[in-house]
Amino acid sequence: MVYTCEITIPERGIGLNALLGSHARTEEYISLPSTAQAGKVNQKHEIQDRSMADMQKALSKGDTKTANARLNDLLSDQNAALPGSFVKALVKVVFETALPDFGKEGDSKKRGHYASGIITTLLQKGLVNDEMLSGGVVAAGLLPLADWVSSPFSS
């Protein structure tokens, strides 16, 4: 049996110590990022934003090598975990570059350079799921591009 109760905690955390008993016990379960940590988080977001812009520019020019290298740089940083929003945006950029009518009804014909290496890398790292794109990554992107190698179902 599971009992639940609704608790409203004020925005500034007043009363949180009373909820858990003491300041030390509160920090054991809940910790807020310090300003130094917040600065690091902002720096990571800036790096990811710059990386996304660089990869988008490279993909639009057909330079999949540079885009793959940039992704590998991001993935090689052991302290950096790529957020789902970044991966989702990257997958969308890859498919929009390769398909003219990506996300629209009807058959899309391949028009641009398709960076299958990026999709394969993201799938191997377990960062992509089918729900990331409207219509699904498989149905909306991989099937129109006839990419049977990168399919999450091929392994």
C-alpha positions as CSV (number, residue, x, y, z in Angstrom):
1,M,0.0,0.0,0.0
2,V,1.3,3.5,-0.8
3,Y,0.2,6.6,1.0
4,T,0.5,10.0,-0.7
5,C,0.0,13.5,0.5
6,E,0.1,16.8,-1.2
7,I,2.8,19.2,0.1
8,T,3.3,22.7,-1.1
9,I,6.8,24.0,-0.6
10,P,7.3,27.8,-1.0
11,E,9.5,28.9,-3.8
12,R,12.4,30.1,-1.5
13,G,12.3,26.8,0.5
14,I,11.0,28.4,3.7
15,G,9.8,25.5,5.9
16,L,11.9,22.9,4.1
17,N,14.1,22.3,7.1
18,A,11.0,21.6,9.2
19,L,9.9,19.1,6.6
20,L,13.1,17.1,6.7
21,G,14.3,17.9,10.2
22,S,17.5,19.9,9.8
23,H,19.6,21.8,7.4
24,A,22.1,18.9,7.1
25,R,19.4,16.4,6.4
26,T,17.8,18.7,3.8
27,E,21.1,19.1,1.9
28,E,21.4,15.3,1.9
29,Y,18.3,15.1,-0.2
30,I,17.9,18.4,-1.9
31,S,20.7,20.6,-3.1
32,L,20.5,23.8,-5.1
33,P,23.3,24.6,-7.5
34,S,25.7,27.2,-6.3
35,T,26.5,30.2,-8.5
36,A,29.8,28.6,-9.5
37,Q,27.9,25.5,-10.6
38,A,25.3,27.7,-12.4
39,G,28.1,29.4,-14.2
40,K,29.4,26.0,-15.4
41,V,26.0,25.0,-16.5
42,N,25.6,28.3,-18.5
43,Q,29.1,27.7,-20.0
44,K,28.0,24.2,-21.1
45,H,24.9,25.6,-22.7
46,E,26.9,28.2,-24.6
47,I,29.3,25.4,-25.8
48,Q,26.3,23.3,-26.9
49,D,24.7,26.3,-28.7
50,R,27.9,27.1,-30.5
51,S,28.4,23.4,-31.4
52,M,24.8,23.2,-32.8
53,A,25.4,26.3,-34.9
54,D,28.7,24.9,-36.2
55,M,27.1,21.5,-37.0
56,Q,24.1,23.1,-38.7
57,K,26.4,25.3,-40.8
58,A,28.6,22.3,-41.7
59,L,25.6,20.1,-42.6
60,S,24.1,22.8,-44.8
61,K,27.4,22.9,-46.8
62,G,27.5,19.1,-47.0
63,D,30.5,18.8,-44.7
64,T,29.5,15.8,-42.6
65,K,33.1,15.2,-41.5
66,T,33.2,18.5,-39.6
67,A,29.8,17.9,-38.1
68,N,30.8,14.4,-37.0
69,A,34.0,15.7,-35.5
70,R,32.1,18.4,-33.5
71,L,29.7,15.8,-32.2
72,N,32.5,13.5,-31.2
73,D,34.2,16.4,-29.4
74,L,31.0,17.0,-27.4
75,L,30.6,13.3,-26.6
76,S,34.3,12.8,-25.6
77,D,34.0,15.3,-22.7
78,Q,33.3,12.8,-19.9
79,N,31.6,15.4,-17.7
80,A,29.2,16.5,-20.4
81,A,25.9,14.7,-20.9
82,L,24.0,15.9,-23.9
83,P,20.5,17.0,-22.9
84,G,17.6,15.5,-24.7
85,S,16.6,18.9,-26.2
86,F,20.1,19.2,-27.8
87,V,19.9,15.7,-29.3
88,K,16.3,16.3,-30.5
89,A,17.4,19.5,-32.2
90,L,20.4,17.8,-33.8
91,V,18.3,14.9,-35.1
92,K,15.9,17.4,-36.6
93,V,18.7,19.4,-38.2
94,V,20.1,16.2,-39.8
95,F,16.8,15.2,-41.3
96,E,15.9,18.7,-42.4
97,T,19.1,19.0,-44.2
98,A,18.5,15.7,-46.1
99,L,14.8,16.0,-46.7
100,P,13.1,19.0,-48.3
101,D,9.7,18.5,-46.8
102,F,10.6,17.0,-43.5
103,G,7.7,17.0,-41.1
104,K,5.1,17.6,-43.9
105,E,2.7,15.2,-45.4
106,G,3.7,13.4,-48.6
107,D,6.8,11.7,-49.8
108,S,10.1,13.4,-49.3
109,K,12.9,12.9,-51.8
110,K,16.4,13.1,-50.6
111,R,17.8,16.5,-51.5
112,G,20.8,17.3,-49.4
113,H,23.6,15.6,-47.7
114,Y,22.5,13.0,-45.1
115,A,24.8,12.7,-42.1
116,S,24.0,9.1,-41.2
117,G,27.2,8.9,-39.1
118,I,25.7,11.4,-36.6
119,I,22.4,9.4,-36.3
120,T,24.4,6.2,-36.0
121,T,26.6,7.7,-33.2
122,L,23.6,9.0,-31.3
123,L,21.7,5.7,-31.6
124,Q,24.8,3.8,-30.4
125,K,25.1,6.0,-27.4
126,G,21.4,5.5,-26.6
127,L,20.6,9.2,-26.9
128,V,17.8,8.9,-29.5
129,N,14.3,7.6,-29.1
130,D,11.6,7.4,-31.6
131,E,9.3,9.9,-29.9
132,M,11.8,12.8,-30.4
133,L,10.2,13.8,-33.7
134,S,6.7,14.1,-34.8
135,G,5.8,10.9,-36.7
136,G,8.8,9.2,-35.1
137,V,12.5,9.1,-36.0
138,V,12.1,5.9,-37.8
139,A,9.0,6.7,-39.9
140,A,9.7,10.4,-40.5
141,G,13.5,10.3,-41.1
142,L,15.1,6.9,-41.4
143,L,12.6,5.3,-43.8
144,P,12.4,8.1,-46.3
145,L,16.2,8.1,-46.4
146,A,16.3,4.3,-46.8
147,D,18.7,4.2,-43.9
148,W,18.4,0.6,-42.8
149,V,21.8,0.6,-41.0
150,S,21.0,3.3,-38.5
151,S,17.6,1.8,-37.6
152,P,17.4,1.1,-33.9
153,F,15.7,-2.2,-34.8
154,S,18.7,-3.4,-36.8
155,S,21.0,-4.3,-33.8
